[in-house]
Amino acid sequence: MAPRSNIAALVLIGIGVLFLLSNFGVVPHFGALLAKWWPAILIVVGVGLLFRRR
């Protein structure tokens, strides 16, 4: 299993790639999608962290 720092770095890289693809028009309106669904994303991440510790 990768250390937390590697996972955080991969998440940041993935988000950056999605925003870059959105700017180039490859992925349409990623910012609007993220703005609408950020509460659900936080819930999913929180549940994942909760069950990973067990």
PDB file of N, H, CA, C and O in Angstrom:
ATOM      1  N   MET A   1       0.840  -1.182   0.000  1.00  0.00           N
ATOM      2  CA  MET A   1       0.000   0.000   0.000  1.00  0.00           C
ATOM      3  C   MET A   1       0.881   1.239   0.000  1.00  0.00           C
ATOM      4  O   MET A   1       1.889   1.282   0.705  1.00  0.00           O
ATOM      5  N   ALA A   2       0.518   2.233  -0.772  1.00  0.00           N
ATOM      6  H   ALA A   2      -0.301   2.198  -1.344  1.00  0.00           H
ATOM      7  CA  ALA A   2       1.316   3.450  -0.901  1.00  0.00           C
ATOM      8  C   ALA A   2       1.140   4.335   0.328  1.00  0.00           C
ATOM      9  O   ALA A   2       0.062   4.383   0.921  1.00  0.00           O
ATOM     10  N   PRO A   3       2.209   5.036   0.706  1.00  0.00           N
ATOM     11  CA  PRO A   3       2.085   5.989   1.817  1.00  0.00           C
ATOM     12  C   PRO A   3       1.076   7.081   1.485  1.00  0.00           C
ATOM     13  O   PRO A   3       0.778   7.328   0.316  1.00  0.00           O
ATOM     14  N   ARG A   4       0.554   7.731   2.516  1.00  0.00           N
ATOM     15  H   ARG A   4       0.796   7.530   3.466  1.00  0.00           H
ATOM     16  CA  ARG A   4      -0.451   8.778   2.328  1.00  0.00           C
ATOM     17  C   ARG A   4       0.053   9.908   1.444  1.00  0.00           C
ATOM     18  O   ARG A   4      -0.718  10.465   0.663  1.00  0.00           O
ATOM     19  N   SER A   5       1.322  10.254   1.548  1.00  0.00           N
ATOM     20  H   SER A   5       1.948   9.801   2.183  1.00  0.00           H
ATOM     21  CA  SER A   5       1.841  11.356   0.740  1.00  0.00           C
ATOM     22  C   SER A   5       1.764  11.028  -0.746  1.00  0.00           C
ATOM     23  O   SER A   5       1.498  11.911  -1.560  1.00  0.00           O
ATOM     24  N   ASN A   6       1.994   9.776  -1.105  1.00  0.00           N
ATOM     25  H   ASN A   6       2.210   9.058  -0.443  1.00  0.00           H
ATOM     26  CA  ASN A   6       1.882   9.382  -2.509  1.00  0.00           C
ATOM     27  C   ASN A   6       0.433   9.432  -2.982  1.00  0.00           C
ATOM     28  O   ASN A   6       0.160   9.853  -4.106  1.00  0.00           O
ATOM     29  N   ILE A   7      -0.474   9.014  -2.149  1.00  0.00           N
ATOM     30  H   ILE A   7      -0.252   8.672  -1.236  1.00  0.00           H
ATOM     31  CA  ILE A   7      -1.884   9.038  -2.519  1.00  0.00           C
ATOM     32  C   ILE A   7      -2.358  10.474  -2.692  1.00  0.00           C
ATOM     33  O   ILE A   7      -3.063  10.781  -3.654  1.00  0.00           O
ATOM     34  N   ALA A   8      -1.982  11.351  -1.778  1.00  0.00           N
ATOM     35  H   ALA A   8      -1.409  11.101  -0.997  1.00  0.00           H
ATOM     36  CA  ALA A   8      -2.369  12.759  -1.884  1.00  0.00           C
ATOM     37  C   ALA A   8      -1.792  13.382  -3.148  1.00  0.00           C
ATOM     38  O   ALA A   8      -2.469  14.154  -3.828  1.00  0.00           O
ATOM     39  N   ALA A   9      -0.557  13.053  -3.463  1.00  0.00           N
ATOM     40  H   ALA A   9      -0.007  12.425  -2.911  1.00  0.00           H
ATOM     41  CA  ALA A   9       0.071  13.591  -4.671  1.00  0.00           C
ATOM     42  C   ALA A   9      -0.649  13.097  -5.918  1.00  0.00           C
ATOM     43  O   ALA A   9      -0.869  13.872  -6.850  1.00  0.00           O
ATOM     44  N   LEU A  10      -1.015  11.832  -5.950  1.00  0.00           N
ATOM     45  H   LEU A  10      -0.837  11.203  -5.194  1.00  0.00           H
ATOM     46  CA  LEU A  10      -1.729  11.290  -7.106  1.00  0.00           C
ATOM     47  C   LEU A  10      -3.114  11.917  -7.267  1.00  0.00           C
ATOM     48  O   LEU A  10      -3.563  12.155  -8.388  1.00  0.00           O
ATOM     49  N   VAL A  11      -3.780  12.181  -6.161  1.00  0.00           N
ATOM     50  H   VAL A  11      -3.415  11.988  -5.250  1.00  0.00           H
ATOM     51  CA  VAL A  11      -5.090  12.835  -6.225  1.00  0.00           C
ATOM     52  C   VAL A  11      -4.949  14.244  -6.784  1.00  0.00           C
ATOM     53  O   VAL A  11      -5.729  14.650  -7.646  1.00  0.00           O
ATOM     54  N   LEU A  12      -3.964  14.990  -6.304  1.00  0.00           N
ATOM     55  H   LEU A  12      -3.331  14.660  -5.604  1.00  0.00           H
ATOM     56  CA  LEU A  12      -3.744  16.347  -6.805  1.00  0.00           C
ATOM     57  C   LEU A  12      -3.378  16.348  -8.282  1.00  0.00           C
ATOM     58  O   LEU A  12      -3.843  17.203  -9.036  1.00  0.00           O
ATOM     59  N   ILE A  13      -2.560  15.411  -8.697  1.00  0.00           N
ATOM     60  H   ILE A  13      -2.182  14.716  -8.084  1.00  0.00           H
ATOM     61  CA  ILE A  13      -2.201  15.309 -10.118  1.00  0.00           C
ATOM     62  C   ILE A  13      -3.442  14.985 -10.948  1.00  0.00           C
ATOM     63  O   ILE A  13      -3.649  15.571 -12.010  1.00  0.00           O
ATOM     64  N   GLY A  14      -4.258  14.063 -10.473  1.00  0.00           N
ATOM     65  H   GLY A  14      -4.090  13.587  -9.610  1.00  0.00           H
ATOM     66  CA  GLY A  14      -5.478  13.702 -11.194  1.00  0.00           C
ATOM     67  C   GLY A  14      -6.440  14.875 -11.335  1.00  0.00           C
ATOM     68  O   GLY A  14      -7.015  15.082 -12.403  1.00  0.00           O
ATOM     69  N   ILE A  15      -6.617  15.637 -10.268  1.00  0.00           N
ATOM     70  H   ILE A  15      -6.150  15.468  -9.400  1.00  0.00           H
ATOM     71  CA  ILE A  15      -7.490  16.810 -10.331  1.00  0.00           C
ATOM     72  C   ILE A  15      -6.923  17.840 -11.292  1.00  0.00           C
ATOM     73  O   ILE A  15      -7.662  18.444 -12.070  1.00  0.00           O
ATOM     74  N   GLY A  16      -5.615  18.041 -11.239  1.00  0.00           N
ATOM     75  H   GLY A  16      -5.015  17.550 -10.607  1.00  0.00           H
ATOM     76  CA  GLY A  16      -4.979  18.982 -12.163  1.00  0.00           C
ATOM     77  C   GLY A  16      -5.147  18.570 -13.611  1.00  0.00           C
ATOM     78  O   GLY A  16      -5.400  19.412 -14.473  1.00  0.00           O
ATOM     79  N   VAL A  17      -5.010  17.283 -13.886  1.00  0.00           N
ATOM     80  H   VAL A  17      -4.804  16.599 -13.187  1.00  0.00           H
ATOM     81  CA  VAL A  17      -5.183  16.786 -15.258  1.00  0.00           C
ATOM     82  C   VAL A  17      -6.623  17.003 -15.720  1.00  0.00           C
ATOM     83  O   VAL A  17      -6.849  17.398 -16.864  1.00  0.00           O
ATOM     84  N   LEU A  18      -7.589  16.753 -14.856  1.00  0.00           N
ATOM     85  H   LEU A  18      -7.405  16.433 -13.927  1.00  0.00           H
ATOM     86  CA  LEU A  18      -8.987  16.964 -15.232  1.00  0.00           C
ATOM     87  C   LEU A  18      -9.277  18.431 -15.535  1.00  0.00           C
ATOM     88  O   LEU A  18      -9.978  18.738 -16.499  1.00  0.00           O
ATOM     89  N   PHE A  19      -8.743  19.342 -14.714  1.00  0.00           N
ATOM     90  H   PHE A  19      -8.174  19.093 -13.930  1.00  0.00           H
ATOM     91  CA  PHE A  19      -8.945  20.766 -14.989  1.00  0.00           C
ATOM     92  C   PHE A  19      -8.250  21.179 -16.280  1.00  0.00           C
ATOM     93  O   PHE A  19      -8.786  21.990 -17.035  1.00  0.00           O
ATOM     94  N   LEU A  20      -7.084  20.641 -16.542  1.00  0.00           N
ATOM     95  H   LEU A  20      -6.649  19.981 -15.928  1.00  0.00           H
ATOM     96  CA  LEU A  20      -6.372  20.957 -17.781  1.00  0.00           C
ATOM     97  C   LEU A  20      -7.146  20.446 -18.992  1.00  0.00           C
ATOM     98  O   LEU A  20      -7.279  21.159 -19.986  1.00  0.00           O
ATOM     99  N   LEU A  21      -7.651  19.230 -18.919  1.00  0.00           N
ATOM    100  H   LEU A  21      -7.542  18.650 -18.112  1.00  0.00           H
ATOM    101  CA  LEU A  21      -8.458  18.687 -20.013  1.00  0.00           C
ATOM    102  C   LEU A  21      -9.734  19.502 -20.214  1.00  0.00           C
ATOM    103  O   LEU A  21     -10.199  19.668 -21.342  1.00  0.00           O
ATOM    104  N   SER A  22     -10.294  20.005 -19.125  1.00  0.00           N
ATOM    105  H   SER A  22      -9.916  19.870 -18.209  1.00  0.00           H
ATOM    106  CA  SER A  22     -11.474  20.857 -19.231  1.00  0.00           C
ATOM    107  C   SER A  22     -11.140  22.162 -19.946  1.00  0.00           C
ATOM    108  O   SER A  22     -11.925  22.643 -20.764  1.00  0.00           O
ATOM    109  N   ASN A  23      -9.980  22.735 -19.640  1.00  0.00           N
ATOM    110  H   ASN A  23      -9.342  22.345 -18.975  1.00  0.00           H
ATOM    111  CA  ASN A  23      -9.560  23.973 -20.305  1.00  0.00           C
ATOM    112  C   ASN A  23      -9.345  23.767 -21.795  1.00  0.00           C
ATOM    113  O   ASN A  23      -9.598  24.679 -22.583  1.00  0.00           O
ATOM    114  N   PHE A  24      -8.889  22.603 -22.194  1.00  0.00           N
ATOM    115  H   PHE A  24      -8.684  21.863 -21.554  1.00  0.00           H
ATOM    116  CA  PHE A  24      -8.661  22.310 -23.612  1.00  0.00           C
ATOM    117  C   PHE A  24      -9.926  21.823 -24.318  1.00  0.00           C
ATOM    118  O   PHE A  24      -9.907  21.615 -25.531  1.00  0.00           O
ATOM    119  N   GLY A  25     -11.011  21.638 -23.589  1.00  0.00           N
ATOM    120  H   GLY A  25     -11.026  21.806 -22.603  1.00  0.00           H
ATOM    121  CA  GLY A  25     -12.272  21.235 -24.193  1.00  0.00           C
ATOM    122  C   GLY A  25     -12.437  19.741 -24.362  1.00  0.00           C
ATOM    123  O   GLY A  25     -13.404  19.295 -24.980  1.00  0.00           O
ATOM    124  N   VAL A  26     -11.516  18.959 -23.829  1.00  0.00           N
ATOM    125  H   VAL A  26     -10.731  19.321 -23.327  1.00  0.00           H
ATOM    126  CA  VAL A  26     -11.613  17.498 -23.942  1.00  0.00           C
ATOM    127  C   VAL A  26     -12.693  16.971 -22.997  1.00  0.00           C
ATOM    128  O   VAL A  26     -13.493  16.118 -23.381  1.00  0.00           O
ATOM    129  N   VAL A  27     -12.716  17.472 -21.776  1.00  0.00           N
ATOM    130  H   VAL A  27     -12.066  18.165 -21.463  1.00  0.00           H
ATOM    131  CA  VAL A  27     -13.730  17.122 -20.779  1.00  0.00           C
ATOM    132  C   VAL A  27     -14.583  18.373 -20.573  1.00  0.00           C
ATOM    133  O   VAL A  27     -14.105  19.346 -19.990  1.00  0.00           O
ATOM    134  N   PRO A  28     -15.820  18.368 -21.032  1.00  0.00           N
ATOM    135  CA  PRO A  28     -16.620  19.597 -20.963  1.00  0.00           C
ATOM    136  C   PRO A  28     -17.070  19.953 -19.544  1.00  0.00           C
ATOM    137  O   PRO A  28     -17.636  19.117 -18.841  1.00  0.00           O
ATOM    138  N   HIS A  29     -16.824  21.159 -19.141  1.00  0.00           N
ATOM    139  H   HIS A  29     -16.364  21.838 -19.712  1.00  0.00           H
ATOM    140  CA  HIS A  29     -17.358  21.765 -17.920  1.00  0.00           C
ATOM    141  C   HIS A  29     -17.070  20.963 -16.654  1.00  0.00           C
ATOM    142  O   HIS A  29     -17.977  20.697 -15.866  1.00  0.00           O
ATOM    143  N   PHE A  30     -15.820  20.581 -16.459  1.00  0.00           N
ATOM    144  H   PHE A  30     -15.082  20.798 -17.099  1.00  0.00           H
ATOM    145  CA  PHE A  30     -15.475  19.830 -15.250  1.00  0.00           C
ATOM    146  C   PHE A  30     -15.674  20.684 -14.005  1.00  0.00           C
ATOM    147  O   PHE A  30     -16.093  20.177 -12.964  1.00  0.00           O
ATOM    148  N   GLY A  31     -15.378  21.966 -14.106  1.00  0.00           N
ATOM    149  H   GLY A  31     -15.037  22.378 -14.951  1.00  0.00           H
ATOM    150  CA  GLY A  31     -15.545  22.865 -12.961  1.00  0.00           C
ATOM    151  C   GLY A  31     -16.991  22.945 -12.500  1.00  0.00           C
ATOM    152  O   GLY A  31     -17.259  22.952 -11.299  1.00  0.00           O
ATOM    153  N   ALA A  32     -17.927  23.007 -13.443  1.00  0.00           N
ATOM    154  H   ALA A  32     -17.709  23.001 -14.419  1.00  0.00           H
ATOM    155  CA  ALA A  32     -19.348  23.054 -13.093  1.00  0.00           C
ATOM    156  C   ALA A  32     -19.788  21.739 -12.451  1.00  0.00           C
ATOM    157  O   ALA A  32     -20.574  21.736 -11.504  1.00  0.00           O
ATOM    158  N   LEU A  33     -19.282  20.641 -12.966  1.00  0.00           N
ATOM    159  H   LEU A  33     -18.643  20.643 -13.735  1.00  0.00           H
ATOM    160  CA  LEU A  33     -19.613  19.337 -12.392  1.00  0.00           C
ATOM    161  C   LEU A  33     -19.087  19.232 -10.965  1.00  0.00           C
ATOM    162  O   LEU A  33     -19.790  18.761 -10.071  1.00  0.00           O
ATOM    163  N   LEU A  34     -17.852  19.671 -10.757  1.00  0.00           N
ATOM    164  H   LEU A  34     -17.281  20.054 -11.484  1.00  0.00           H
ATOM    165  CA  LEU A  34     -17.255  19.640  -9.426  1.00  0.00           C
ATOM    166  C   LEU A  34     -17.996  20.572  -8.478  1.00  0.00           C
ATOM    167  O   LEU A  34     -18.204  20.229  -7.314  1.00  0.00           O
ATOM    168  N   ALA A  35     -18.397  21.750  -8.959  1.00  0.00           N
ATOM    169  H   ALA A  35     -18.228  22.029  -9.904  1.00  0.00           H
ATOM    170  CA  ALA A  35     -19.118  22.708  -8.125  1.00  0.00           C
ATOM    171  C   ALA A  35     -20.464  22.149  -7.664  1.00  0.00           C
ATOM    172  O   ALA A  35     -20.924  22.461  -6.566  1.00  0.00           O
ATOM    173  N   LYS A  36     -21.082  21.341  -8.484  1.00  0.00           N
ATOM    174  H   LYS A  36     -20.709  21.087  -9.377  1.00  0.00           H
ATOM    175  CA  LYS A  36     -22.390  20.776  -8.143  1.00  0.00           C
ATOM    176  C   LYS A  36     -22.274  19.577  -7.207  1.00  0.00           C
ATOM    177  O   LYS A  36     -23.104  19.411  -6.313  1.00  0.00           O
ATOM    178  N   TRP A  37     -21.260  18.744  -7.401  1.00  0.00           N
ATOM    179  H   TRP A  37     -20.586  18.879  -8.127  1.00  0.00           H
ATOM    180  CA  TRP A  37     -21.173  17.474  -6.691  1.00  0.00           C
ATOM    181  C   TRP A  37     -20.151  17.439  -5.564  1.00  0.00           C
ATOM    182  O   TRP A  37     -19.877  16.360  -5.039  1.00  0.00           O
ATOM    183  N   TRP A  38     -19.564  18.598  -5.160  1.00  0.00           N
ATOM    184  H   TRP A  38     -19.787  19.474  -5.587  1.00  0.00           H
ATOM    185  CA  TRP A  38     -18.526  18.547  -4.140  1.00  0.00           C
ATOM    186  C   TRP A  38     -19.017  17.989  -2.803  1.00  0.00           C
ATOM    187  O   TRP A  38     -18.231  17.320  -2.133  1.00  0.00           O
ATOM    188  N   PRO A  39     -20.261  18.215  -2.364  1.00  0.00           N
ATOM    189  CA  PRO A  39     -20.676  17.589  -1.103  1.00  0.00           C
ATOM    190  C   PRO A  39     -20.676  16.059  -1.177  1.00  0.00           C
ATOM    191  O   PRO A  39     -20.277  15.388  -0.225  1.00  0.00           O
ATOM    192  N   ALA A  40     -21.117  15.520  -2.294  1.00  0.00           N
ATOM    193  H   ALA A  40     -21.441  16.065  -3.067  1.00  0.00           H
ATOM    194  CA  ALA A  40     -21.127  14.063  -2.447  1.00  0.00           C
ATOM    195  C   ALA A  40     -19.707  13.514  -2.469  1.00  0.00           C
ATOM    196  O   ALA A  40     -19.444  12.440  -1.928  1.00  0.00           O
ATOM    197  N   ILE A  41     -18.797  14.248  -3.093  1.00  0.00           N
ATOM    198  H   ILE A  41     -19.011  15.120  -3.533  1.00  0.00           H
ATOM    199  CA  ILE A  41     -17.397  13.818  -3.136  1.00  0.00           C
ATOM    200  C   ILE A  41     -16.823  13.773  -1.725  1.00  0.00           C
ATOM    201  O   ILE A  41     -16.123  12.824  -1.373  1.00  0.00           O
ATOM    202  N   LEU A  42     -17.114  14.794  -0.909  1.00  0.00           N
ATOM    203  H   LEU A  42     -17.683  15.565  -1.195  1.00  0.00           H
ATOM    204  CA  LEU A  42     -16.633  14.802   0.475  1.00  0.00           C
ATOM    205  C   LEU A  42     -17.206  13.632   1.275  1.00  0.00           C
ATOM    206  O   LEU A  42     -16.494  13.021   2.072  1.00  0.00           O
ATOM    207  N   ILE A  43     -18.462  13.321   1.073  1.00  0.00           N
ATOM    208  H   ILE A  43     -19.041  13.817   0.426  1.00  0.00           H
ATOM    209  CA  ILE A  43     -19.090  12.204   1.788  1.00  0.00           C
ATOM    210  C   ILE A  43     -18.438  10.885   1.396  1.00  0.00           C
ATOM    211  O   ILE A  43     -18.138  10.062   2.260  1.00  0.00           O
ATOM    212  N   VAL A  44     -18.220  10.679   0.113  1.00  0.00           N
ATOM    213  H   VAL A  44     -18.464  11.347  -0.589  1.00  0.00           H
ATOM    214  CA  VAL A  44     -17.604   9.433  -0.360  1.00  0.00           C
ATOM    215  C   VAL A  44     -16.185   9.296   0.183  1.00  0.00           C
ATOM    216  O   VAL A  44     -15.790   8.214   0.616  1.00  0.00           O
ATOM    217  N   VAL A  45     -15.424  10.378   0.164  1.00  0.00           N
ATOM    218  H   VAL A  45     -15.745  11.257  -0.187  1.00  0.00           H
ATOM    219  CA  VAL A  45     -14.056  10.334   0.691  1.00  0.00           C
ATOM    220  C   VAL A  45     -14.082  10.048   2.188  1.00  0.00           C
ATOM    221  O   VAL A  45     -13.280   9.251   2.677  1.00  0.00           O
ATOM    222  N   GLY A  46     -14.987  10.683   2.920  1.00  0.00           N
ATOM    223  H   GLY A  46     -15.638  11.330   2.523  1.00  0.00           H
ATOM    224  CA  GLY A  46     -15.091  10.450   4.359  1.00  0.00           C
ATOM    225  C   GLY A  46     -15.460   9.018   4.697  1.00  0.00           C
ATOM    226  O   GLY A  46     -14.877   8.425   5.605  1.00  0.00           O
ATOM    227  N   VAL A  47     -16.417   8.460   3.984  1.00  0.00           N
ATOM    228  H   VAL A  47     -16.891   8.942   3.247  1.00  0.00           H
ATOM    229  CA  VAL A  47     -16.811   7.063   4.217  1.00  0.00           C
ATOM    230  C   VAL A  47     -15.656   6.130   3.876  1.00  0.00           C
ATOM    231  O   VAL A  47     -15.412   5.153   4.584  1.00  0.00           O
ATOM    232  N   GLY A  48     -14.953   6.427   2.802  1.00  0.00           N
ATOM    233  H   GLY A  48     -15.151   7.220   2.227  1.00  0.00           H
ATOM    234  CA  GLY A  48     -13.791   5.616   2.431  1.00  0.00           C
ATOM    235  C   GLY A  48     -12.716   5.636   3.501  1.00  0.00           C
ATOM    236  O   GLY A  48     -12.131   4.600   3.817  1.00  0.00           O
ATOM    237  N   LEU A  49     -12.451   6.810   4.060  1.00  0.00           N
ATOM    238  H   LEU A  49     -12.926   7.652   3.803  1.00  0.00           H
ATOM    239  CA  LEU A  49     -11.461   6.913   5.132  1.00  0.00           C
ATOM    240  C   LEU A  49     -11.928   6.184   6.385  1.00  0.00           C
ATOM    241  O   LEU A  49     -11.125   5.560   7.079  1.00  0.00           O
ATOM    242  N   LEU A  50     -13.206   6.260   6.673  1.00  0.00           N
ATOM    243  H   LEU A  50     -13.859   6.766   6.110  1.00  0.00           H
ATOM    244  CA  LEU A  50     -13.750   5.600   7.855  1.00  0.00           C
ATOM    245  C   LEU A  50     -13.603   4.090   7.763  1.00  0.00           C
ATOM    246  O   LEU A  50     -13.190   3.454   8.733  1.00  0.00           O
ATOM    247  N   PHE A  51     -13.929   3.509   6.629  1.00  0.00           N
ATOM    248  H   PHE A  51     -14.265   4.026   5.842  1.00  0.00           H
ATOM    249  CA  PHE A  51     -13.864   2.059   6.492  1.00  0.00           C
ATOM    250  C   PHE A  51     -12.454   1.550   6.239  1.00  0.00           C
ATOM    251  O   PHE A  51     -12.173   0.378   6.485  1.00  0.00           O
ATOM    252  N   ARG A  52     -11.571   2.397   5.759  1.00  0.00           N
ATOM    253  H   ARG A  52     -11.800   3.350   5.560  1.00  0.00           H
ATOM    254  CA  ARG A  52     -10.199   1.958   5.526  1.00  0.00           C
ATOM    255  C   ARG A  52      -9.451   1.780   6.841  1.00  0.00           C
ATOM    256  O   ARG A  52      -8.530   0.966   6.918  1.00  0.00           O
ATOM    257  N   ARG A  53      -9.825   2.519   7.867  1.00  0.00           N
ATOM    258  H   ARG A  53     -10.573   3.180   7.805  1.00  0.00           H
ATOM    259  CA  ARG A  53      -9.137   2.433   9.160  1.00  0.00           C
ATOM    260  C   ARG A  53      -9.473   1.164   9.921  1.00  0.00           C
ATOM    261  O   ARG A  53      -8.750   0.801  10.849  1.00  0.00           O
ATOM    262  N   ARG A  54     -10.532   0.491   9.564  1.00  0.00           N
ATOM    263  H   ARG A  54     -11.119   0.786   8.811  1.00  0.00           H
ATOM    264  CA  ARG A  54     -10.943  -0.716  10.299  1.00  0.00           C
ATOM    265  C   ARG A  54     -10.207  -1.919   9.835  1.00  0.00           C
ATOM    266  O   ARG A  54     -10.432  -3.016  10.347  1.00  0.00           O
TER     267      ARG A  54
END
